[in-house]
Amino acid sequence: MNQNSRYVILTDFGSTYTKVAVADLQEKRIAAADRFPSTVATDARIGLQQCFDAACQAIGKGEFEQALKLSSSSAAGGLRMGVVGISSMLSLQAGRNAAFGAGAKILRTCTGKMTEADMEELCALPLEILLFCGGYERGNSSVLLHNARMLADSTLHIPIIYAGNSAVAPDVRRILTLGRKEFYVVRNIIPEVGMLDSGPVESIIRDVFLKRIINMKGLDKVAGMLDKMVMPTPAAVLRAGELLAAGTPDQEGVGDLMIVDVGGATTDIHSYAEQTPYEGAKIVGAAEPYTKRTVEGDLGMRESSGSLCAEIGMERMCRDAGLKEAEISRIIGRWVTEKYVLAQTEDERKIDRLLAAGAARISARRAARISARRHAGRIERIASAGVKTVQQGKNLTGVRTVVGTGGPLIFGGSPREILSGVLRSPSGEPDILLPEESDFYLDRDYVFFAGGLLREVDEDAALSLMKNSLEKI
């Protein structure tokens, strides 16, 4: 790659589509963008070559050959992860924040001393990595050692990251070594009350994703076609939002914001705001990071096809699609279990259009609404010698910018109606720490993944192209 090349080719391997964006570093804009049905399940090179052909046609063969080629991936739903902590309010919440921030999708969490039933459930899941944490520095050790022995004696054969009390780290290392486990030991994720140190954990998760998981997805076949596979897609979007909020030394950001990413398999919420107490409330629980991501695996569009159909009504679905109930049920049942499959027959496309058009408003607004409430903090009023207010989680009441991205939002219609589900009702939800009003924007060019990747090369260009993609709605 010529270091003076004008363009950077940015691609993303998704579960449904493989996407491409061509960044023009001179004009700091997207010169071309396209997407093609994902071929990761068969041969990732096919989808990537289609992206490259589109990029080559847009900028010419000479510029294409000189351009830096970077990529991200969320194929097969991202990195499937388990988290083992001591308490749900502290170590487990801190572990979840770190895992989500690195781009993982958490399938199971365990707290306290692990039981045989806990271990059986973990071993039965298709986990790809496990985060093991808990205990302040010089704090709890007995639960950590018990859990280390449980993990060492288990049939789990996945990387384990230990990020707990460093005083017992040598013992944990010895126990896991004797158990023949692949493991990493990093700094304590919660070294003391009110402190969160998630950077080392996130770095290891991303490293494991790139070195181990990408090969398991078959993406090793495209390594020779790229300069670098940089990071998981969720991590790219998270870093893009961080840049958009904070800005660069030469360019202002937009300030505190939330990003709502409604996808086929998950709905992700990202927030960028310093943790502040709500009207004098006492903050309890794990420290909340400035940059936070949560993932709701039960709120993707494909994942909830059955409930969407129920909300629209089967009678209406049959009438509008011109199909019998049994056929609609068969197709939707397949999508729920095989959520990454694209509609292929004309009947499937009819149902897909109905769900996208009629249910996009219902489902995506519902997904945005529920996900935002799971992401945000809340207050509890405790009656004692007066009324004390306790805050758990992140206070987002001051956020005034909400950005929507993801196929259902960008291509499904009614994005403002969908994003309005994020806002709280001051009368009906006084304890939910979400904003009551906000400006809404759409990632019109679908380039946030590209912004996160381009940030590795040129932060100002990355920020400019994201700003240029924002459309106020």
C-alpha positions as CSV (number, residue, x, y, z in Angstrom):
1,M,0.0,0.0,0.0
2,N,1.3,3.5,-0.9
3,Q,1.3,5.6,2.2
4,N,0.2,8.5,0.1
5,S,-2.8,6.7,-1.2
6,R,-6.0,8.8,-1.3
7,Y,-8.4,6.0,-0.5
8,V,-9.0,3.4,2.3
9,I,-11.2,0.4,1.5
10,L,-13.2,-0.6,4.6
11,T,-15.2,-3.8,4.7
12,D,-17.3,-5.6,7.3
13,F,-18.3,-9.3,7.4
14,G,-21.7,-9.4,8.9
15,S,-24.1,-12.3,9.5
16,T,-26.5,-11.1,6.8
17,Y,-24.4,-8.8,4.6
18,T,-20.8,-8.1,3.7
19,K,-20.4,-4.3,3.4
20,V,-17.9,-2.0,1.9
21,A,-17.2,1.7,2.2
22,V,-14.5,3.6,0.3
23,A,-13.1,6.5,2.3
24,D,-11.6,9.4,0.4
25,L,-8.9,10.8,2.8
26,Q,-8.5,14.0,0.7
27,E,-12.2,15.0,0.8
28,K,-12.8,13.2,4.1
29,R,-16.0,11.6,2.8
30,I,-17.3,8.2,1.6
31,A,-16.6,7.9,-2.1
32,A,-18.7,4.7,-2.5
33,A,-20.6,2.2,-0.4
34,D,-22.3,-1.1,-1.2
35,R,-23.4,-4.3,0.4
36,F,-23.8,-7.9,-0.7
37,P,-25.4,-11.1,0.8
38,S,-22.9,-12.6,3.2
39,T,-21.0,-15.7,2.1
40,V,-19.1,-16.3,5.3
41,A,-20.9,-19.6,5.9
42,T,-19.5,-20.9,2.5
43,D,-16.6,-18.9,1.3
44,A,-16.0,-15.4,2.7
45,R,-13.8,-14.6,-0.4
46,I,-16.9,-14.4,-2.6
47,G,-18.6,-11.6,-0.7
48,L,-15.3,-9.8,-0.2
49,Q,-14.5,-10.0,-3.9
50,Q,-17.9,-8.5,-4.7
51,C,-17.1,-5.6,-2.4
52,F,-13.7,-5.1,-4.0
53,D,-15.2,-5.2,-7.5
54,A,-17.6,-2.4,-6.4
55,A,-14.7,-0.4,-4.9
56,C,-12.5,-0.9,-7.9
57,Q,-15.3,0.3,-10.2
58,A,-15.8,3.4,-8.1
59,I,-12.2,4.6,-7.9
60,G,-10.3,2.8,-10.7
61,K,-7.9,-0.1,-10.6
62,G,-4.8,1.9,-10.0
63,E,-6.2,3.7,-6.9
64,F,-7.8,0.4,-5.7
65,E,-4.5,-1.5,-5.8
66,Q,-2.7,1.2,-3.8
67,A,-5.5,1.6,-1.2
68,L,-5.2,0.3,2.4
69,K,-7.7,-2.5,3.0
70,L,-9.1,-2.9,6.5
71,S,-12.0,-5.0,7.8
72,S,-14.1,-5.9,10.8
73,S,-16.4,-8.8,11.4
74,S,-19.6,-9.7,13.3
75,A,-20.2,-12.9,11.4
76,A,-22.2,-15.6,13.2
77,G,-23.4,-13.1,15.8
78,G,-20.0,-12.0,17.1
79,L,-17.9,-13.5,19.9
80,R,-20.0,-15.6,22.3
81,M,-18.9,-15.1,25.8
82,G,-19.6,-16.2,29.4
83,V,-18.9,-14.1,32.5
84,V,-18.2,-15.5,36.0
85,G,-18.1,-13.0,38.9
86,I,-18.6,-12.8,42.6
87,S,-21.5,-10.3,43.0
88,S,-24.0,-9.2,40.4
89,M,-23.8,-5.6,41.5
90,L,-20.0,-5.2,41.3
91,S,-17.7,-7.7,39.6
92,L,-20.4,-9.2,37.3
93,Q,-21.6,-5.8,36.1
94,A,-18.0,-4.6,35.6
95,G,-17.3,-7.8,33.6
96,R,-20.3,-7.3,31.4
97,N,-19.3,-3.7,30.6
98,A,-15.8,-4.8,29.6
99,A,-17.1,-7.8,27.5
100,F,-19.7,-5.7,25.7
101,G,-17.1,-2.9,25.2
102,A,-14.8,-5.3,23.4
103,G,-17.5,-6.5,21.1
104,A,-18.7,-9.7,22.8
105,K,-22.2,-11.2,23.1
106,I,-22.8,-12.6,26.5
107,L,-24.7,-15.9,26.6
108,R,-24.5,-16.7,30.4
109,T,-23.4,-15.1,33.6
110,C,-22.7,-16.7,37.0
111,T,-22.3,-15.1,40.4
112,G,-20.9,-16.3,43.7
113,K,-19.6,-19.9,44.3
114,M,-20.2,-21.8,41.1
115,T,-22.3,-25.0,41.4
116,E,-22.3,-28.2,39.3
117,A,-25.5,-26.9,37.7
118,D,-23.8,-23.6,36.7
119,M,-20.9,-25.5,35.2
120,E,-23.2,-27.8,33.2
121,E,-25.0,-24.9,31.8
122,L,-21.8,-23.1,30.8
123,C,-20.4,-26.3,29.1
124,A,-23.7,-26.8,27.2
125,L,-23.4,-23.4,25.5
126,P,-21.4,-22.6,22.3
127,L,-19.1,-20.3,24.3
128,E,-15.9,-19.1,22.6
129,I,-14.3,-17.2,25.6
130,L,-14.9,-16.8,29.3
131,L,-14.2,-13.8,31.6
132,F,-13.5,-14.8,35.2
133,C,-13.3,-11.8,37.6
134,G,-14.2,-10.6,41.1
135,G,-12.9,-9.3,44.4
136,Y,-11.2,-5.9,45.2
137,E,-7.5,-5.9,45.6
138,R,-6.6,-7.8,48.8
139,G,-10.3,-8.7,49.0
140,N,-12.2,-11.9,48.5
141,S,-10.1,-15.0,47.7
142,S,-12.0,-18.1,48.7
143,V,-14.8,-17.7,46.1
144,L,-12.2,-17.0,43.4
145,L,-10.2,-20.1,44.3
146,H,-13.3,-22.3,44.4
147,N,-14.4,-21.0,41.0
148,A,-10.9,-21.5,39.5
149,R,-11.0,-25.2,40.6
150,M,-14.5,-25.6,39.1
151,L,-13.3,-24.2,35.8
152,A,-10.0,-26.2,35.8
153,D,-12.0,-29.5,36.4
154,S,-14.6,-28.7,33.7
155,T,-14.8,-29.8,30.1
156,L,-14.6,-26.2,28.9
157,H,-11.9,-25.8,26.2
158,I,-12.0,-22.1,25.5
159,P,-9.7,-19.2,26.5
160,I,-10.3,-18.0,30.0
161,I,-9.4,-14.4,31.0
162,Y,-8.8,-13.9,34.8
163,A,-9.3,-10.3,35.8
164,G,-9.9,-10.6,39.6
165,N,-8.1,-9.9,42.9
166,S,-4.4,-10.0,41.9
167,A,-3.4,-11.4,45.3
168,V,-4.7,-14.8,44.3
169,A,-3.6,-14.6,40.6
170,P,-0.6,-16.9,41.2
171,D,-2.9,-19.6,42.6
172,V,-5.4,-19.1,39.8
173,R,-2.6,-19.4,37.3
174,R,-1.4,-22.7,38.9
175,I,-4.9,-24.2,39.1
176,L,-5.7,-23.4,35.5
177,T,-2.3,-24.6,34.3
178,L,-2.8,-28.0,36.1
179,G,-6.3,-28.1,34.4
180,R,-4.6,-27.7,31.0
181,K,-6.7,-24.6,30.2
182,E,-5.8,-21.8,27.9
183,F,-5.9,-18.6,30.0
184,Y,-4.8,-15.0,30.3
185,V,-4.2,-13.1,33.5
186,V,-4.7,-9.3,33.5
187,R,-5.1,-6.5,36.0
188,N,-8.1,-6.5,38.3
189,I,-11.1,-5.1,36.6
190,I,-12.3,-3.5,39.8
191,P,-9.2,-2.8,42.0
192,E,-11.1,-0.7,44.5
193,V,-14.6,0.8,45.2
194,G,-15.8,3.1,42.4
195,M,-12.9,2.3,40.1
196,L,-13.1,0.4,36.8
197,D,-10.1,-0.8,34.9
198,S,-11.5,-2.6,31.8
199,G,-8.8,-1.7,29.2
200,P,-6.6,-4.8,29.6
201,V,-9.6,-7.1,29.6
202,E,-11.0,-5.5,26.4
203,S,-7.7,-5.7,24.7
204,I,-7.3,-9.4,25.4
205,I,-10.9,-10.1,24.2
206,R,-10.3,-8.3,20.9
207,D,-6.9,-10.1,20.5
208,V,-8.5,-13.5,21.1
209,F,-11.3,-12.6,18.6
210,L,-8.8,-11.7,15.9
211,K,-6.3,-14.6,16.5
212,R,-8.7,-17.5,17.3
213,I,-12.3,-16.7,16.5
214,I,-11.8,-15.3,13.0
215,N,-10.1,-18.6,12.0
216,M,-13.0,-20.6,13.4
217,K,-15.4,-18.5,11.2
218,G,-13.4,-19.4,8.1
219,L,-12.3,-15.8,7.6
220,D,-8.6,-16.9,7.4
221,K,-9.3,-17.5,3.7
222,V,-9.5,-13.8,3.1
223,A,-6.4,-12.8,5.1
224,G,-4.3,-12.5,2.0
225,M,-6.8,-10.2,0.4
226,L,-6.7,-7.7,3.2
227,D,-4.0,-5.6,4.9
228,K,-5.5,-6.1,8.3
229,M,-8.5,-7.6,10.1
230,V,-8.7,-4.9,12.7
231,M,-11.5,-5.6,15.2
232,P,-15.0,-7.0,15.9
233,T,-17.7,-4.9,14.3
234,P,-19.3,-3.9,17.6
235,A,-16.0,-2.6,18.9
236,A,-15.5,-0.6,15.7
237,V,-19.0,1.0,16.1
238,L,-18.2,1.7,19.8
239,R,-14.9,3.4,18.9
240,A,-16.6,5.3,16.1
241,G,-19.2,6.7,18.6
242,E,-16.5,7.6,21.1
243,L,-14.7,9.7,18.4
244,L,-18.0,11.2,17.3
245,A,-18.8,12.3,20.8
246,A,-15.3,13.5,22.0
247,G,-13.9,14.8,18.7
248,T,-10.2,15.4,17.9
249,P,-7.8,18.2,18.7
250,D,-8.7,19.8,15.4
251,Q,-12.4,19.1,15.2
252,E,-15.2,19.2,17.8
253,G,-17.3,16.2,18.5
254,V,-21.1,16.3,19.1
255,G,-20.9,15.8,22.8
256,D,-22.8,13.2,24.9
257,L,-24.8,10.8,22.8
258,M,-26.5,7.5,22.5
259,I,-26.3,5.1,19.5
260,V,-29.1,2.7,18.8
261,D,-28.0,-0.2,16.5
262,V,-30.9,-2.4,15.6
263,G,-29.6,-5.5,13.8
264,G,-30.8,-8.9,12.6
265,A,-29.6,-10.8,15.6
266,T,-29.2,-8.2,18.3
267,T,-30.0,-4.7,19.3
268,D,-27.0,-2.8,20.7
269,I,-27.1,0.4,22.7
270,H,-24.0,2.6,23.0
271,S,-23.7,5.6,25.3
272,Y,-21.0,8.2,25.7
273,A,-21.3,10.3,28.8
274,E,-19.6,10.7,32.2
275,Q,-21.3,9.0,35.1
276,T,-23.1,11.6,37.2
277,P,-25.5,11.3,40.2
278,Y,-29.1,12.0,39.5
279,E,-30.3,14.9,41.7
280,G,-28.1,14.1,44.6
281,A,-28.7,10.3,44.5
282,K,-26.1,8.0,46.0
283,I,-24.5,5.9,43.3
284,V,-24.1,2.2,44.2
285,G,-22.7,-0.7,42.3
286,A,-19.9,-1.0,39.8
287,A,-18.4,2.2,38.3
288,E,-19.9,3.1,34.9
289,P,-17.6,3.8,32.0
290,Y,-17.8,6.9,29.8
291,T,-18.1,4.5,26.8
292,K,-20.6,1.8,27.4
293,R,-22.2,-0.8,25.2
294,T,-24.9,-3.4,25.9
295,V,-26.2,-6.1,23.7
296,E,-29.7,-7.6,23.7
297,G,-29.6,-11.0,21.9
298,D,-33.4,-11.5,22.1
299,L,-34.3,-8.2,20.4
300,G,-32.9,-8.6,16.9
301,M,-35.3,-8.4,14.0
302,R,-34.9,-12.0,12.9
303,E,-34.7,-13.3,16.4
304,S,-38.1,-11.8,17.2
305,S,-39.9,-12.7,13.9
306,G,-42.5,-14.8,15.7
307,S,-43.4,-12.1,18.2
308,L,-43.5,-9.5,15.4
309,C,-46.0,-11.7,13.5
310,A,-48.1,-12.0,16.6
311,E,-48.2,-8.2,17.0
312,I,-49.1,-7.6,13.4
313,G,-51.7,-10.4,13.5
314,M,-51.7,-13.7,11.7
315,E,-54.9,-12.9,9.9
316,R,-53.5,-9.7,8.4
317,M,-50.2,-11.5,7.5
318,C,-52.2,-14.2,5.6
319,R,-54.3,-11.6,3.8
320,D,-51.4,-9.3,2.8
321,A,-49.0,-12.1,1.8
322,G,-51.7,-14.2,0.1
323,L,-50.4,-17.3,2.0
324,K,-51.9,-19.9,4.4
325,E,-51.2,-19.7,8.1
326,A,-49.3,-23.0,8.1
327,E,-46.9,-21.7,5.4
328,I,-46.2,-18.5,7.2
329,S,-45.6,-20.3,10.5
330,R,-43.2,-22.7,8.8
331,I,-41.1,-19.8,7.3
332,I,-41.1,-17.8,10.4
333,G,-40.2,-20.8,12.6
334,R,-37.2,-21.4,10.3
335,W,-36.1,-17.8,10.6
336,V,-36.3,-17.9,14.4
337,T,-33.9,-20.9,14.6
338,E,-31.8,-19.9,11.5
339,K,-31.8,-16.2,12.0
340,Y,-28.9,-15.4,9.6
341,V,-30.6,-17.0,6.5
342,L,-31.8,-14.5,3.9
343,A,-35.2,-14.7,2.3
344,Q,-34.8,-16.8,-0.9
345,T,-38.2,-17.8,-2.4
346,E,-40.9,-15.3,-3.5
347,D,-43.1,-16.3,-0.5
348,E,-40.3,-15.7,1.9
349,R,-39.6,-12.3,0.3
350,K,-43.3,-11.4,0.7
351,I,-43.2,-12.2,4.4
352,D,-39.8,-10.4,4.8
353,R,-41.3,-7.3,3.2
354,L,-44.3,-7.4,5.5
355,L,-42.2,-7.8,8.6
356,A,-39.8,-5.1,7.4
357,A,-42.5,-2.6,6.5
358,G,-45.3,-3.3,8.8
359,A,-43.4,-4.6,11.8
360,A,-40.3,-2.4,11.4
361,R,-42.0,0.3,13.3
362,I,-43.5,-2.1,15.9
363,S,-40.4,-4.3,16.4
364,A,-37.6,-1.9,16.0
365,R,-39.3,0.7,18.2
366,R,-39.9,-2.1,20.7
367,A,-36.3,-3.3,20.4
368,A,-35.0,0.3,20.9
369,R,-37.3,0.9,23.8
370,I,-36.5,-2.2,25.7
371,S,-32.8,-2.2,25.0
372,A,-32.4,1.5,26.1
373,R,-34.1,0.7,29.4
374,R,-31.9,-2.3,30.0
375,H,-28.9,-0.1,29.2
376,A,-29.7,2.9,31.3
377,G,-29.6,3.2,35.1
378,R,-32.5,3.7,37.4
379,I,-33.1,5.2,40.8
380,E,-34.7,3.6,43.8
381,R,-36.3,5.6,46.7
382,I,-35.7,3.9,50.0
383,A,-37.9,5.0,52.9
384,S,-36.0,5.4,56.1
385,A,-35.7,8.4,58.4
386,G,-36.7,10.4,55.4
387,V,-36.5,9.3,51.7
388,K,-33.1,8.4,50.4
389,T,-32.5,8.0,46.7
390,V,-30.1,5.4,45.4
391,Q,-28.9,5.3,41.8
392,Q,-27.9,2.0,40.1
393,G,-26.3,2.2,36.6
394,K,-25.6,5.1,34.2
395,N,-27.4,8.4,34.3
396,L,-28.3,9.4,30.7
397,T,-30.9,12.0,31.4
398,G,-28.6,14.8,30.1
399,V,-28.0,13.2,26.6
400,R,-29.5,15.3,23.8
401,T,-28.3,13.4,20.8
402,V,-29.5,10.0,19.7
403,V,-28.2,8.4,16.5
404,G,-29.7,5.4,14.8
405,T,-27.8,2.9,12.7
406,G,-28.4,-0.7,11.5
407,G,-30.3,-2.0,8.5
408,P,-33.8,-2.0,10.0
409,L,-33.5,1.6,11.0
410,I,-31.7,2.8,7.8
411,F,-33.7,0.8,5.3
412,G,-36.9,0.0,7.1
413,G,-38.6,3.4,7.3
414,S,-40.0,5.5,10.2
415,P,-36.6,5.9,12.0
416,R,-37.8,8.9,14.1
417,E,-40.7,6.9,15.4
418,I,-38.3,4.0,16.2
419,L,-35.8,6.2,18.0
420,S,-38.4,8.0,20.0
421,G,-38.8,4.7,21.9
422,V,-35.6,5.6,23.7
423,L,-37.1,8.6,25.5
424,R,-38.6,8.1,28.9
425,S,-42.0,9.3,30.0
426,P,-41.6,11.8,32.8
427,S,-44.9,10.9,34.4
428,G,-44.9,7.1,33.7
429,E,-41.2,6.4,34.1
430,P,-39.7,8.9,36.7
431,D,-37.1,6.4,37.9
432,I,-35.6,5.5,34.5
433,L,-32.4,7.5,33.8
434,L,-33.0,8.2,30.1
435,P,-33.6,11.6,28.4
436,E,-37.0,13.1,28.1
437,E,-36.2,14.9,24.9
438,S,-33.5,14.6,22.2
439,D,-32.4,15.4,18.7
440,F,-32.5,12.3,16.4
441,Y,-30.1,11.5,13.7
442,L,-29.7,8.6,11.2
443,D,-26.4,7.1,10.0
444,R,-27.6,7.6,6.5
445,D,-24.6,6.1,4.7
446,Y,-24.4,3.1,7.1
447,V,-20.7,4.0,7.8
448,F,-20.2,3.8,11.6
449,F,-18.3,0.5,11.3
450,A,-16.1,2.3,8.7
451,G,-15.6,5.2,11.1
452,G,-14.2,2.9,13.8
453,L,-11.8,1.2,11.3
454,L,-10.7,4.5,9.7
455,R,-10.0,5.9,13.2
456,E,-6.9,3.6,13.2
457,V,-5.6,5.6,10.2
458,D,-6.9,9.1,10.3
459,E,-9.1,10.3,13.1
460,D,-10.1,13.6,11.5
461,A,-11.1,11.9,8.3
462,A,-13.1,9.3,10.3
463,L,-14.9,12.0,12.3
464,S,-15.7,14.0,9.1
465,L,-17.1,11.1,7.2
466,M,-19.4,10.2,10.2
467,K,-20.6,13.8,10.5
468,N,-21.3,13.8,6.8
469,S,-23.4,10.7,7.2
470,L,-25.6,12.1,10.0
471,E,-29.0,13.1,8.8
472,K,-31.3,14.9,11.3
473,I,-34.8,13.4,11.3
